[in-house]
Amino acid sequence: MSDEMHQQAQQGAVDGAVLDPKGLIRESYRIDGITESECRSIFLDWALSLPDGTDSRAAIPALIAHFGAEAADHPMTGVLRAGAEAAASPRRRGGWRSRDR
């Protein structure tokens, strides 16, 4: 994601098609009776299909602003919020990466 798109995403001004090119998130909001488990699966597919260099930490809040604002109780909104929280708090890496070299 370019610097300009990153700034727009933080402001919620990026078109949903830019952040969701395959329309996965948009379509999840249109499915009646979708479960949280199904939303997690769709979210994972969305995350894995992001182009290289796309900052998911900026994209997720923009998706919430674009799609979740009108559907606060939708399961996908909850999944996106959980994704935003998880992305905001990095975890300690174990194994050889955490040791001095």
N, C-alpha and C positions, 0 to 999 in steps of 0.2 A: 504494500500500500504506500502510495506516495505521501510525502509530508503534507501536501495540501489535503489529500483525502483523509489522512490521520487527524488533522485539525477539524475537518468537517465532521468526521465520525464522532469526535469528542463533543461536538456541538449538536449532534443528531441530525445534521443537514444532508447526509449522504443518502441518495436514493437506495431503496431496498434492493434493487437489481444489482447494484454495484457490490453490496455486501453479501448478497445471496444470489449469485449468478445462475445457479441451477434451480432456484425457486423452492428449495427444500423447506426453509423456515416459513416462507409465505404459505405454502401449501399445507403445512402442519396446522396452521391456524384455521384453515378451511375444513379440516376433517372433523366431522361430528363424532363425539365420543372417543376421541383419541386419548390414550392413556399416557401417564408419565413415562412408563417404560418405552413406549413407542417414540415418544418425544426425545428421550435420551439417545435412542438408536439413530433418529434423524439428525440430531445434533452432532453425533459422532461422524456421521457421513458428511455433514456440512464441514466440520472441522478438518477432516481428512482431505476434502476436495479444495481447500483454500490454496490459492496459488502461492508459490514460494515467495517469501518476503512479506506476506500479509500478516499484520499484527492482530492476532485474534483478541488480544487484551483491549484493543480499541474498537474492534468490530462488534464484539458482543454487546457492550453498552449501547452502541448505535442501533443494533438490531432490536434491543429492548425498547429503545425510544421510538423506533419506527413501527414495529409490529405489536409490541406488548403494551403500549400505552393505553390502548382501547380494550385490552383483554387481560387485565391484571390477574384474574383467577384462572387463566388458561394454563394447562400443564406445561406448555412450551415456555411460557413466561417464567415459570418456576425453574425449569431446566436452564434457561439462559441466565437467570440470576445466580443459580448455583455455579454455573460456568464462569461467570464474572468474578464471583468470590474466590473460586479456586485459582483462577488466573492471577488474581491480585496478590495472593499469598504464596510465594515460592517456597518449595520444600527443600530441606537439606538433602543433598545427594549422598548416598552411601557408597560403600565399596571403594575401589581404587581412585575414583574421582575426588573423594573427600580427603585423601591423604596427601601429605607433602611429597613433592617429587624432588 
